[in-house]
Amino acid sequence: MSTMKRIITMLSTLVLILAGACSTASAAGSWQLKEIRDDGSGLLITEANLTAMGEYSMELKEDGSGTMNMGGAVSQVRWDEKAITIAGGSPQAYTLQGKELKLQDEEAVLTFVRE
């Protein structure tokens, strides 16, 4: 392999590595509430219970806006890469792991799955 081809190959590889390191998963999209867990009180509401109580979902748009539907009560949300703010309240931290988004409020963890 010529020196020029090696340099081009190494540069291409470096670009791909850097592109992968710089890319972050976005929380933008449609989310369905899977469970609500409060370890302090022992409360656990599963997807089967939630389905029987109505629609529980969240839509996060790329522009940082969105909506949350909690059993028919729809609220406006704002979000960024660290927190989701529901209806002008306090920002609530979240984590994004694969197809799950875990939203931590003062008392419970709400686990959403990407639709």
Buried (B, 14 or more C-beta within 10 A) or exposed (E): EEEEEEEEEEEEEEEEEEEEEEEEEEBBBEBBBBBBBEEEEEEEBEBEEBEEEEEBBBBBEEEEEBBBBBEEEEBEBBBEEEBBBBEEEEEBEBEBEEEEBBBBBEEBBBBBBEE
